[in-house]
Amino acid sequence: MAKISATFLAAAAMALVSLTATSTSAAPTAGKPGTPLLVPDAREFVQVSFGKTDIECNFRGWRRPTGPRRQRTRTSSAAPKATNGGNGRIVFPNDDDDGAIVFPGQPRPPKRTTRATLSAAPTATPTNGGGRIVFPDDGDDGAIVFPGQPRPPKRTSTATATATAPAPPSGTPKPAPTPVTRNGHVVVFEQTIDIAQVQPGAKNIFWSRLHFDRSKTKLRENFIRVDFPGFGEDLPGDILRITSLADGGVQYLNFESIEQWNFRSAVFNGGKVKVELLADPNTDPDEKPSIVVTQIETNTQSGYGSNKAQLPPPASLCTANDDRRASADVRSVRIHPVGCTAWTITDKAGCHVTAGHCFDGTDLDDQIIQMNVPQSAVITSAGQKTAIVRHPHPKYQFAVDVKSVQFNLTSLSLGDDAEDWAYFGTFPNPNTGLTHRETIGNKAYRLATVDPATGDLVANQVKVGDTVKIYGFGVVSAQARKHMSQVQQQASGKVTAFSDRFHIDHRTSTEGGNSGSAIAIGDLAVGIHTNGGCFAGSPHSANTGSLVSMPAFQRAIKNPKGVCKA
């Protein structure tokens, strides 16, 4: 497992604005009228970094719909039986979608150059040969059709033909259909990046260009159509579609072309682009695609040179309005200046737990924890309110013992092997001589129990549908509530899934700065909040965390360092 060197996900600094984001989670297929058909688990997980300003979209739930795979007829050389006493062969005039049945003595069909001519059929009857193969949806298989016979009915997408879902209850709105391209790609995520929102004071922006993280951006290869290179929407594998909202210019990138472009996009006119992920179901379902935008490059206001703007993250709020409210959980503390959340546990020394990405790439000597954090100061500039953090009395601040710090950060795309955690201690406060836990009367979170035989959480401690609570020091985007930015707030939500053995999905509102918060049921901490991805308009979306059963985390707890050994 390779350790990710760049800090990513929903963590650290204060974001002034949020990007406009929409998502889709359902895809239509053929079926009975009125019955919506969905791709199973086509859910999106957006992860963001403040320190490195990354935007990462991990679609860990995407997988091939259930049902057997079908070979594409277009790649077959098998000859069908004929009715005129001989065997015909299928010929493909230009290696395109359909072919004609040619029998001995008949001329080969002329080459055709565009798909617009695919419906042209040779004159023939079932008795003298020459029927044509038609593909109802440019998909996997075709049917031989002779003159006078009806064309097979169209199907919406072979990519979703086997995935079905029950009809919603009466009165429940039907899910919006997911756009499907002509070759079966499904649009599973889209986000608009607007430089006017990223930099409200920016003027004279005439062009923009996206930069992607080389190590974290992953588009999967197509294991069926690798011998059929295409272009545009016909590129094999997952496709990144980028569209200028100024003039409609579009660029398509897949696993091969994004490397050719050195993980940069084309240069688009205007400062507003839409980024979409077109997932290809004919890819390895065990791999997870991700898109990580590190920065957006634009012209400078003077017109000379270029400017690389940092991107604030999309919101990870699960409700249309921010439902977080002020709280005073003394067990939860702010890590400054990295801007994360930590919490004390019932180990011998009263040490703390947070997310691994909070310490990855940061100066550990610079970090302290703070409790009883006051409201932030708010200043107004050019009509925009900005929060500036304020600090508690020195007796409520504690220095991190660098020698005690243990953390791990491995890519979420590794599934079960992904880990994001940190375990560390702090020195007693020099004013009082007390540790943080002693200062708060020895209150602490209990870690959920792990079965030593399996390495999993003991059953029934947490399950789908349970309500969890998260306390944390997330930023606030709403202008009217800027004073609460990076001040402790709490929210509750339901557990929606366990995406693998060591990760939990929940619909509890968080923001950047909540990274490291305890995912708790009462005093029982079952996980560490690490990743955003929850959208009010997408009921299948969720925020994500690491379960405390992560193997390396459990080893660290059993082998403390520095002040944690006390």
C-alpha positions in Angstrom: 0.0 0.0 0.0 1.6 3.2 -1.1 1.2 6.1 1.2 -0.3 9.2 -0.4 2.0 12.1 0.1 -0.4 15.0 -0.5 -3.0 16.0 2.0 -6.4 15.6 0.6 -10.1 15.2 1.6 -12.3 17.5 3.7 -9.8 19.0 6.2 -7.9 22.0 6.9 -8.3 25.6 5.9 -11.3 27.9 5.7 -13.2 28.0 2.4 -14.8 31.3 1.4 -17.2 29.9 -1.1 -18.4 26.5 -2.3 -18.6 25.2 -5.8 -21.9 24.5 -7.5 -22.4 20.8 -7.6 -25.1 18.5 -8.8 -25.1 14.7 -9.0 -27.1 11.9 -10.5 -27.5 8.5 -9.1 -30.0 6.6 -11.2 -29.9 5.3 -14.8 -32.9 4.3 -16.9 -33.2 0.9 -18.6 -35.8 -1.0 -20.5 -38.6 -2.4 -18.5 -42.3 -2.2 -17.8 -43.8 1.3 -18.2 -43.8 3.3 -15.0 -41.1 1.2 -13.3 -37.9 3.1 -12.7 -34.8 1.1 -13.2 -31.6 1.9 -11.4 -27.9 1.1 -11.6 -27.1 -0.5 -8.3 -24.9 1.5 -6.0 -24.0 4.2 -8.5 -23.2 6.5 -5.7 -20.7 9.4 -5.6 -18.2 10.2 -2.9 -16.5 13.6 -3.2 -13.4 14.1 -1.2 -11.5 17.3 -0.9 -8.3 18.8 0.4 -7.9 22.2 1.7 -4.1 22.1 2.3 -3.5 21.0 -1.3 -6.8 22.3 -2.6 -7.8 19.0 -4.2 -11.2 17.9 -5.3 -11.5 14.2 -5.5 -14.5 12.2 -6.6 -14.4 8.6 -5.7 -17.2 6.5 -7.1 -16.7 3.5 -4.8 -20.1 2.1 -5.2 -20.1 1.9 -9.0 -20.1 -1.7 -10.3 -21.5 -3.6 -13.3 -25.2 -4.4 -13.1 -26.0 -7.9 -12.1 -26.4 -10.5 -14.8 -24.3 -12.3 -17.3 -22.0 -10.5 -19.7 -22.7 -10.6 -23.4 -20.1 -10.6 -26.1 -20.4 -7.8 -28.7 -21.6 -9.2 -32.0 -19.5 -6.6 -33.8 -16.4 -8.4 -32.8 -17.5 -11.9 -33.9 -16.4 -13.6 -37.1 -18.8 -16.5 -36.8 -21.0 -16.9 -39.9 -24.7 -17.5 -39.5 -26.6 -20.2 -41.3 -28.3 -19.1 -44.5 -31.6 -20.3 -46.2 -30.4 -20.4 -49.8 -28.4 -23.6 -49.4 -25.1 -22.0 -48.6 -23.3 -20.3 -45.7 -23.0 -16.6 -45.7 -20.5 -14.5 -43.8 -20.8 -11.3 -41.8 -18.8 -8.5 -43.3 -18.2 -5.1 -41.7 -17.9 -2.5 -44.5 -15.9 0.0 -42.3 -15.4 -1.8 -39.0 -18.4 0.1 -37.8 -21.6 -1.0 -36.0 -23.4 -3.3 -38.4 -22.7 -5.6 -41.2 -24.5 -7.4 -44.1 -24.9 -11.1 -44.7 -23.0 -11.9 -47.9 -23.4 -15.2 -49.7 -21.1 -16.7 -52.4 -21.4 -14.9 -55.6 -22.7 -11.7 -54.1 -20.6 -8.5 -54.1 -19.1 -7.2 -50.9 -21.1 -4.1 -49.7 -19.4 -0.7 -50.4 -17.5 1.0 -47.5 -19.4 3.5 -45.5 -17.9 6.3 -43.6 -20.5 7.5 -41.1 -22.9 6.0 -38.7 -25.6 7.9 -40.5 -25.6 5.3 -43.2 -25.8 2.3 -40.9 -29.5 1.7 -41.6 -29.0 1.2 -45.3 -29.8 -2.4 -46.1 -29.0 -4.4 -49.3 -32.0 -5.5 -51.4 -32.6 -9.2 -50.5 -35.2 -11.7 -49.4 -34.9 -14.5 -46.9 -34.6 -17.0 -49.8 -31.8 -15.3 -51.8 -29.8 -14.0 -48.9 -28.5 -10.5 -48.0 -30.4 -9.6 -44.8 -28.8 -7.0 -42.6 -27.7 -7.0 -39.0 -29.3 -4.2 -36.9 -28.2 -3.0 -33.5 -31.2 -1.7 -31.6 -29.1 0.6 -29.4 -25.6 0.5 -30.8 -25.0 -2.0 -28.0 -23.8 -5.5 -27.5 -25.8 -7.8 -29.9 -27.8 -7.5 -33.1 -30.5 -9.3 -35.0 -30.6 -10.4 -38.6 -33.5 -8.5 -40.3 -34.8 -9.3 -43.8 -37.1 -7.0 -45.9 -40.6 -7.0 -44.6 -39.6 -8.0 -41.1 -40.0 -5.4 -38.3 -36.9 -3.9 -36.7 -36.3 -4.9 -33.1 -37.4 -2.4 -30.5 -34.9 0.1 -29.2 -33.3 -0.4 -25.8 -32.0 2.5 -23.8 -28.7 1.1 -22.8 -27.0 -2.3 -22.6 -25.0 -0.9 -19.7 -28.1 -1.0 -17.4 -30.3 -3.6 -19.1 -30.1 -6.0 -16.2 -30.5 -3.6 -13.3 -34.0 -3.2 -11.9 -35.5 -1.6 -8.8 -39.0 -1.7 -7.3 -41.4 1.1 -8.2 -41.6 3.8 -5.6 -44.6 4.1 -3.3 -47.6 6.0 -4.5 -47.0 9.7 -4.4 -43.2 9.4 -4.3 -41.4 11.3 -7.1 -39.6 9.1 -9.5 -35.9 9.5 -9.6 -34.5 11.6 -12.3 -33.0 9.5 -15.1 -29.2 9.4 -15.4 -28.0 10.6 -18.9 -26.7 7.6 -20.9 -24.4 8.1 -23.9 -24.9 6.2 -27.1 -22.2 3.6 -26.2 -23.5 2.9 -22.7 -21.5 5.4 -20.6 -23.5 6.7 -17.7 -23.1 10.2 -16.3 -22.6 9.6 -12.6 -21.3 12.9 -11.5 -21.1 16.5 -12.6 -19.8 19.7 -11.1 -19.6 23.3 -12.3 -16.4 25.1 -11.5 -16.8 28.9 -11.7 -13.8 31.1 -11.2 -16.1 34.0 -10.2 -17.1 31.9 -7.1 -13.5 30.8 -6.4 -12.2 34.3 -6.7 -15.1 36.7 -6.3 -12.9 39.8 -7.1 -11.4 38.3 -10.3 -12.0 40.4 -13.4 -11.3 40.1 -17.2 -11.1 36.3 -17.1 -11.1 35.1 -20.7 -9.8 31.6 -20.5 -9.3 28.8 -18.0 -7.6 25.4 -17.7 -7.9 22.6 -15.2 -4.9 20.8 -13.6 -5.4 17.2 -12.3 -3.5 15.3 -9.7 -1.3 12.8 -11.5 -1.3 10.2 -8.6 -4.9 10.4 -7.5 -6.8 10.9 -10.8 -7.8 7.4 -12.1 -9.9 6.6 -15.2 -10.5 2.9 -15.7 -9.8 1.0 -19.0 -12.5 -0.8 -20.9 -11.8 -4.6 -21.0 -14.1 -5.2 -24.0 -13.5 -2.4 -26.5 -9.7 -2.0 -26.2 -9.4 -3.2 -29.8 -11.8 -0.5 -31.0 -10.3 2.9 -30.4 -12.8 5.7 -30.6 -13.0 9.4 -30.1 -15.1 11.8 -28.2 -17.9 10.0 -26.4 -16.7 6.7 -28.1 -13.4 6.7 -26.1 -13.1 3.4 -24.3 -13.2 3.3 -20.6 -14.3 6.0 -18.1 -14.5 9.4 -19.8 -13.9 12.8 -18.3 -16.1 15.3 -20.2 -15.2 19.0 -19.7 -17.5 21.7 -21.2 -17.0 25.4 -21.4 -20.2 27.2 -20.4 -19.0 30.3 -22.3 -19.1 28.8 -25.8 -19.9 25.1 -25.4 -16.4 23.9 -26.3 -16.0 20.3 -25.1 -13.0 18.0 -24.4 -13.1 14.3 -23.8 -10.4 12.5 -21.8 -9.9 8.9 -20.9 -7.2 6.8 -19.2 -4.8 7.2 -22.1 -5.5 10.7 -23.4 -5.3 12.3 -19.9 -1.7 11.1 -19.6 -1.0 12.4 -23.1 -2.2 15.8 -21.9 0.0 15.6 -18.9 -3.0 15.6 -16.6 -4.2 19.0 -17.8 -7.3 19.9 -19.7 -7.5 21.9 -22.9 -7.7 25.7 -22.5 -11.3 26.8 -22.5 -12.8 30.2 -23.2 -14.4 31.8 -20.2 -14.0 31.1 -16.5 -16.8 28.6 -16.0 -16.6 24.9 -17.0 -18.6 21.8 -16.2 -16.8 18.6 -15.3 -18.6 15.3 -15.8 -17.6 11.7 -15.2 -19.0 9.2 -17.7 -18.6 5.8 -16.1 -18.1 2.9 -18.4 -19.8 -0.3 -17.1 -17.4 -2.5 -19.2 -14.6 -1.8 -16.7 -13.2 -3.7 -13.8 -15.9 -3.3 -11.1 -13.2 -3.7 -8.3 -11.4 -0.6 -9.4 -12.6 2.8 -8.4 -12.3 5.9 -10.6 -11.4 9.2 -9.2 -11.0 12.8 -10.4 -8.7 15.1 -8.5 -8.6 18.8 -9.6 -5.6 20.5 -8.0 -6.0 24.0 -9.5 -7.7 26.1 -12.2 -5.3 28.2 -14.3 -6.6 31.5 -15.8 -5.2 34.5 -17.5 -4.1 37.3 -15.1 -6.2 40.4 -14.9 -3.5 42.4 -16.6 -3.4 39.9 -19.5 0.2 38.9 -19.0 1.1 35.4 -17.9 -1.3 33.1 -16.0 -2.7 32.7 -12.5 -3.3 29.4 -10.8 -6.3 29.6 -8.5 -6.9 27.4 -5.5 -10.3 25.7 -5.4 -12.5 25.6 -2.3 -14.4 22.3 -1.9 -18.0 21.6 -2.7 -20.2 21.5 0.4 -20.6 18.2 2.3 -23.9 19.3 3.9 -26.7 16.7 3.7 -29.5 19.2 4.0 -30.5 22.2 1.9 -29.8 24.5 4.8 -26.8 24.0 7.2 -28.4 22.0 10.1 -25.3 22.2 12.3 -25.8 23.9 15.6 -23.4 25.3 18.3 -22.3 22.7 20.8 -19.9 22.4 23.7 -18.6 18.8 23.7 -15.4 19.2 25.9 -14.0 15.9 24.6 -13.7 17.4 21.1 -11.0 19.9 20.3 -9.7 22.0 17.4 -6.3 21.3 16.0 -4.6 24.6 15.1 -3.3 25.7 12.6 -4.1 22.7 10.4 -7.8 23.2 11.1 -9.1 19.7 11.9 -11.0 18.1 14.8 -9.7 15.6 17.4 -11.1 13.9 20.4 -9.8 12.2 23.6 -10.2 8.5 24.3 -10.2 6.2 27.3 -6.6 5.0 26.9 -4.1 5.3 29.9 -2.8 8.8 29.0 -5.9 10.5 27.6 -4.5 10.8 24.1 -6.4 11.9 21.0 -7.6 10.5 17.7 -8.1 12.4 14.4 -7.8 11.8 10.6 -4.5 10.8 9.1 -4.7 13.4 6.4 -4.7 16.1 9.1 -1.0 15.4 9.8 0.1 14.3 6.4 2.4 16.9 4.9 2.0 19.3 7.9 4.5 20.7 10.3 3.8 18.7 13.4 5.9 21.1 15.6 3.4 23.8 14.8 0.3 22.0 15.9 -1.7 22.5 19.1 -5.1 21.5 20.3 -7.7 24.0 21.7 -10.9 23.6 23.7 -13.6 26.2 24.6 -13.0 27.9 21.2 -14.8 31.3 21.0 -16.8 32.5 18.0 -14.8 33.8 15.0 -14.3 37.4 14.1 -16.0 38.5 10.9 -14.8 41.2 8.5 -16.4 42.4 5.3 -14.5 43.2 2.1 -16.0 43.9 -1.3 -19.4 42.9 0.1 -18.1 39.4 1.2 -17.9 38.4 4.8 -14.8 36.5 5.9 -14.3 34.7 9.2 -11.0 35.0 11.1 -10.6 32.4 13.9 -10.2 33.6 17.5 -8.6 31.6 20.3 -9.4 30.5 23.8 -7.5 31.3 27.0 -3.9 29.8 27.0 -5.0 27.5 29.9 -7.2 25.7 27.3 -4.4 25.1 24.8 -2.1 22.1 24.7 1.0 21.5 22.7 1.2 18.3 20.6 4.0 15.8 21.5 5.5 15.2 18.1 7.2 11.9 19.4 3.7 10.5 20.2 2.2 11.0 16.7 1.3 7.9 14.7 -0.8 8.3 11.6 -1.6 6.5 8.4 -3.1 7.7 5.1 -3.5 5.3 2.2 -5.8 5.9 -0.8 -9.5 5.4 -0.4 -9.4 3.7 -3.8 -7.8 0.7 -2.1 -11.0 -0.2 -0.5 -10.4 -2.5 2.5 -6.8 -1.5 2.6 -7.5 2.2 2.7 -6.7 3.8 6.1 -7.0 7.4 7.3 -6.3 7.9 11.0 -4.0 9.5 13.5 -3.3 8.8 17.2 -1.3 11.3 19.3 -0.9 12.9 22.7 -0.3 16.4 24.1 1.7 17.8 27.0 0.1 19.1 30.2 -0.8 22.8 30.1 2.0 24.8 31.7 -0.4 27.1 33.5 -2.4 24.4 35.2 -0.2 21.3 35.0 -3.2 19.4 33.7 -3.7 17.3 30.6 -6.7 18.0 28.4 -8.5 15.0 29.8 -7.8 16.0 33.4 -9.0 19.5 32.6 -12.4 18.2 31.5 -12.9 15.8 34.5 -11.6 12.7 32.7 -14.4 12.6 30.2 -13.6 10.7 27.0 -15.0 8.6 24.2 -15.0 4.8 24.3 -13.7 3.1 21.2 -16.0 0.5 19.7 -14.9 -3.1 20.5 -13.0 -5.1 17.9 -13.3 -8.9 17.7 -9.7 -10.1 17.9 -10.5 -13.2 15.9 -11.9 -11.4 12.8 -10.5 -7.9 13.2 -14.0 -6.5 12.6 -16.3 -4.6 15.0 -18.2 -6.8 17.4 -21.7 -7.2 16.0 -24.6 -4.9 16.9 -22.5 -1.9 18.0 -23.5 0.1 14.9 -25.8 -0.8 12.0 -27.4 0.8 8.9 -30.2 3.1 10.1 -28.6 4.0 13.4 -28.3 7.7 14.2 -24.8 9.0 14.8 -23.7 12.4 16.0 -20.6 14.4 14.9 -19.0 17.3 16.8 -16.5 19.3 14.9 -14.9 22.6 13.9 -16.0 22.8 10.3 -16.1 26.0 8.3 -19.3 27.8 7.5 -20.2 29.1 4.0 -23.4 31.0 4.8 -22.7 34.7 5.1 -25.1 35.1 8.0 -23.3 32.4 10.1 -19.7 33.2 9.4 -19.1 33.8 13.1 -19.5 30.0 13.6 -16.8 29.1 11.1 -14.3 26.7 12.7 -16.2 27.0 16.0 -17.6 23.8 17.5 -20.9 22.6 16.1 -22.8 19.3 16.1 -25.1 17.5 13.7 -26.9 14.1 13.6 -27.6 11.7 10.7 -28.2 8.1 9.7 -25.7 5.5 8.9 -26.5 4.6 5.3 -24.0 1.8 4.4 -20.7 0.1 5.2 -18.9 0.4 1.9 -16.4 -2.2 3.0 -15.0 -3.8 6.2 -13.4 -0.6 7.5 -15.5 2.3 6.2 -18.8 3.7 7.1 -21.1 6.0 5.1 -23.4 8.5 6.9 -25.7 11.4 6.1 -24.5 13.8 8.8 -23.7 17.3 7.7 -20.1 18.2 7.9 -17.8 20.8 6.3 -14.0 21.3 5.9 -12.6 21.3 9.4 -14.7 18.4 10.5 -12.1 15.9 9.4 -11.1 13.8 12.3 -14.4 14.1 14.2 -15.7 11.1 16.1 -18.6 9.3 14.5 -20.4 8.4 17.7 -23.4 6.8 19.2 -23.6 8.4 22.6 -20.2 7.9 24.2 -19.2 5.1 21.8 -17.0 6.2 18.9 -17.4 3.8 16.0 -15.4 5.7 13.4 -13.4 8.8 12.3 -15.0 11.2 9.9 -12.7 11.7 6.9 -14.5 12.4 3.7 -17.2 14.6 2.3 -19.6 13.7 -0.4 -23.1 14.4 0.9 -25.5 16.5 -1.2 -29.0 17.6 -0.2 -30.4 16.7 -3.6 -28.9 13.3 -3.8 -30.4 10.7 -1.4 -27.8 8.1 -2.4 -24.8 10.4 -1.5 -23.1 10.3 1.9 -20.2 11.4 3.9 -17.6 8.8 4.8 -15.4 7.8 7.7 -12.9 5.1 8.8 -14.0 2.6 11.3 -11.9 2.3 14.4 -11.3 -1.4 13.5 -8.7 -0.4 10.9 -5.8 -2.8 11.5 -2.9 -0.3 11.7 -4.9 2.0 14.0 -5.6 -0.9 16.4 -1.8 -1.7 16.4 -1.0 1.9 17.1 -3.4 2.0 20.1 -1.8 -1.1 21.5 1.7 0.4 21.0 1.6 4.0 22.1 4.6 6.4 21.8 5.7 9.5 23.5 3.4 10.8 26.3 0.8 8.2 25.2 3.0 5.5 26.8 2.3 6.9 30.3 
